[in-house]
Every structure is written in structure tokens, then in C-alpha cells.
Amino acid sequence: MTRVVNLLTIDVEDYFHANGLQTHVGRHDWNSLPGRVESNTRRLLELFDVHGVRATFFILGWVAARYPELVREIHAAGHELASHGWDHELVYNQTPGEFEQDVTRTKGFLEDLTGATVYGYRAPSFSIVPKSWWALEVLARTGHVYDSSIYPVRRKRYGVPDARSDIHTILEPSAEGAGLLEVPPPSVRLLGRNWPVAGGGFFRFYPLWVTRAALRRINARNESPAVVYLHPWEIDPQQPRLRGTAINRWRHYLNLGRTEARLERLLRDFEFMPVAGLLDLPTARVARQRRAGLEHAG
């Protein structure tokens, strides 16, 4: 099998931004809670530097506005900056106009901070689902090249179980936009359904051997890269304990003390690159050629 380089992605948000805790922790509480995203993200930067790994950081605008130097450090270390929206509002709770303002604001702010072009977007809690399909057109129109929000699994808050699980062009270039590449979060098919793996709570829940086997299975499928995603708060077992339902607290705090060691093992066992590295792969080259042809025709 051809050597496959996987995709390492970090959703840069703080522990109190998690949507599973929002029934008990509102936006009005955020400024009064002790922030830990800065120190946790720097721990990840140090870990990636030790292993010579570069990643994509999907950064929340709220975080970037409060920690601009952290964003500049991420960029200076050679990592890709991408958008996670401004304040972690689920896409399907916004109107198309509100969403366009959100992603335009976040993309522009990150680009102004560093001078780096923001190509990618990941929705909070993967909230691009059939009822918010319109968001894809908005992303293409606002200059995003790829999306990583459509999770091909069945979950309560998110997921499109019949969506494609491979990296693909989800929007062809048109007069309204330059097209859009979809980079789905990771899943494997077993017993007639797609199962989420290698990210967030699933990375913390499954034994490490399951994650490693899942990555190899994805790699073997059409020699395709797999996506790994984590949040900085997931390597922080000392974070404050917040109120919430029993199930959401269990999901949020499960195995926090094991995450960093598991991640370091993956960094030793697999090769990784930022999502922007896909822009040199054939799938993206085709989309880019089509965009160039459209611009030339115009």
C-alpha cells in the first residue's frame, strides 16, 4: 500500500464552549470562567514540535479575539489556521444571513491577525446537516475552499448517516462560488452502519488499539487519509468541573488523563499533515482547475 499521510486537526475552544454543557453554562458565563485554552494549546504546540508534526487548527473567533498572540504562535510554528466560527453557535440555529456574517467575520479576523489565508471551516458540533445544507453554498461564496463538518454517522445533535465518508468535491464551481471540498470527520463501516472514531469523545472512549485499527482501515480504503480531531481541553484533566446532565458530564470528562499519551502514541505510529496538504492531491487539483477555468471564462 502507498504510504498515506493522515490529517491532524485541533478544534481550538475552551472547556466551557462544549455544546453538551450549554444547558447549564451559557454565553453570559464565559467571561467569568477561568480560561485554559491558551496553556492547553501551547502544550499541544510543544508536543507537535517534538514530533515534527504540523496540524490544522480550527480556531474559534471568540478565542482568537481574546488570545491573538496564541493565534500568531500557531501560525509562526507552521500550522494551518482554519475557522471554527465565532462563538460556537450551531449552524442550524442560525439564519443563512447570520451564518454568513459569522464565517466572514471569523475568516477575516484570523487573516488580519496573521496574513495567512484561511481555506477551511469546521462547524461547531458538526452542525451542517440536511436542514442546514445551505451553509455549503455560503462557505463557497465567502472564499472557503474546504469544509470538515459533515459527519457520516447517526448522532442526536449532528450527523448525516448516508453522507459520503471519503474526501470529495461536494460543491462544483458555479457562478455563485468556486466549489467546495468536503473532508469528513472519521468513521468506519461495521455491521451495516458507520461508526465514529479517532476524534473527541470517541478517541477518549475507545481503547487505543481500536483507534489505531480504525485509522489503518481508513488508510487501506482507496489509500485515503484519515482525519484525527481533538480539543485542547481534552488533554487537561485538571480543568474545572462544570454542572451538566450526568451523561454529558460523563462524556466530557471521560479519560481526560489518558488523552495526551494516546495522542503521542498516534504521532509516533502514523504520519500527519494539515488539511491544506490535500490541496496538492488529485481531488483538490481537479476542483482547483475547474475554479481556474471558471475564472478564465468569466
Secondary structure, DSSP 4 states (H G I P E B T S, - for coil): -----EEEEEEE--GGG-GGGTTTS-GGGGGGSPP-HHHHHHHHHHHHHHHT---EEEE-HHHHHH-HHHHHHHHHTTPEEEE--SS---GGGS-HHHHHHHHHHHHHHHHHHHSPPP-EE--GGG---GGGTHHHHHHHHTT--EE-----S--SSS--TTS--S-EEEE--BTTBS-EEE-PPPEEEETTEEEE-SBHHHHHHS-HHHHHHHHHHHHHSTT---EEEE-GGGG-TTSPPPP--HHHHHHHHTTHHHHHHHHHHHHHHS-EE-GGGGGGSHHHHHHHHHHHHHHHH-
